[in-house]
Amino acid sequence: MDKISRHRRSENMRRIRSRNTIPEIQVRSLLHSLGYRFRLHYSDLPGRPDIVFPSRNKVIFVHGCFWHQHARCSDCHIPKSNSSYWLEKLNANRARDRRNRMKLRRLGWKYEVIWECEAHDVERLVRRLLRFLNDA
């Protein structure tokens, strides 16, 4: 049983954005401070990556731990109310992510997935981003 009303739950879910999330903005700001320039939400590529480096053929996805079910994170639990719906939806999200990554590889693009929980450790994130972007 949900602890809040149906109307309130609907309002909460409606406010969740798919673009320009706080972790995404943090990663973009960090990249910009490192001197990198990029495009956003490139709709011509599978999965509409959050951050695109066209000259390098590299993209970055900034995934929310809940919505994309980060296996190593406590935020990837299945809600107790309406669990069959959520299980199906979240598994479909993961399957779609896999398909999009495969399509990107076939098109010659390299990708990196940054999880919402990983955006908090800035020093580690900087090392990871530099390794990804400077790797030929």
N, C-alpha and C positions, 0 to 999 in steps of 0.2 A: 504494500500500500504506500502510495506517495504521501510525503509529509506536507506537501503544499497543494493548493487547489489546482484543478485542471487549467483554469484560466491563467493563474500565475505561472504555471509551468510553461504554458504556451507563450506567454510574454517573455519569459527567460530564454526559451529556445529561439524565439524570433530575433533576439538581440545578438545572438552569436553570429559573428561575421566569418566569411570565408576568405576575405582579402584584408590586407592591412591590419592584421592582428598584432598584438603587442610583441610576441616573439619575432614575428616577421619584420617589424619595424626595427627591433633591436639588432637583428642580423644585418639588415640593410644599412643601418647607421654605422655599424662596425665596419662593414665592407667599404662604405664611403670614406670613413676616417682612415682606412688603410690605402686609399687612393684608387680604388676600383670603381669603374663606372659600369652600369648594367641597365638592362631593360626589365620591366615588370610585367608579370602575368601575360606572357607571350602566347596568344591564343592559337597561333599556327602550329604549336608543338603539342604532342600528346600530354595530357594531364595539366595543361596550362601552368607551367612551372612558375613559382613565385618570383624567382630571380634568374635572369638569363644573361649569359655572356656570349653573344653571337660570334664574336671574332675568335673565341676559344672553343666553341662548340661544347659549352658546359652550362649546366643548369643546377639550381639549388631549389629544393622543396623544403619549406619550413612547415612541418607537420605538427598538429595538435596531438598530444599523447592519447587523449580519449578518442577523438574522431578517427584516428588512423591506427589505434590499438598498438601503442608502443609496448613491446613484449617485456622490456626491462623496467617498467614504470608502474607505480602504484595507481596512477590516474587512468589506467586502461581497464578498469573493472566494467562489468556489464551491470547496468541499473537493475534493481530488484523489481521495479514495477514495469510491466509490459516487456519482460526480458526476452521473449521470443522475437518481438519486433526489433529490439536493439541488437540482439545477436545476429539476426539476418542482415540488418542494415550495416553494422560495423564490419561483418565479414565481407559484405559486398564492397565496402570501401577499401579494405585490404586487397581484395582480388583486383579491383580496378587499378589500384596503385601498382600492383605487380605487372599488369598488362601494359600500363603506360610506361613503366621503366623498361620493359622489354622492347616496346616500340621505339623508345628513344635510343636504346643501344643499337637497334637495327638501322636507325637513321644516322648513326655515327656520333651521337651525343653522349657525353659523360655526365653523370648526375651525382649529386650528394644530397642525402636526406638529413636535415637538422631537426631534431625533435625539440618540442617546446621545453622540456625539462633540461635539455643540454644548453639552451641559450643563456642560462644563468651563470655558468662558469665561463667568464669572458676570456681568461687566459688560455684555457684549453680550446675554446671555440676559435680563437685567433690562430693558434697553431694548426688546427684542423682545416680552417678555411685557406690559409696560406699553402698548406701542403696540397690541397685539392686544386687550387687555382694555378699554382706554379708547376705542377706536374704536367709534363708534356704529353 
